[in-house]
Amino acid sequence: MTVEEPCVNADFTDAVFAEQEWQGRCFGGCRFIDADLRGLRTRNCRFTECDFTHADLGASQHRGTAFHTCTFQIGRASCRERV
């Protein structure tokens, strides 16, 4: 298993990581807000206190990956038009 250097407090807001494969990566306090993670495949990764608010994780696959005290908020409040 390959383990990369930890990534700490990085801002990946609006980043596109769709269809990528990550192995042995560690993230701490990172922001993946509104990120496109569709089809992302992770193996033996660790996410600690990361924020995935409104991130698109559709069709992603995670094997041996841990999410410790991470934030996941799905959906958005709907706005009503004034008449």
Order of alpha helices (4+ residues) and beta strands (2+ residues): beta-beta-beta-beta-beta-beta-beta
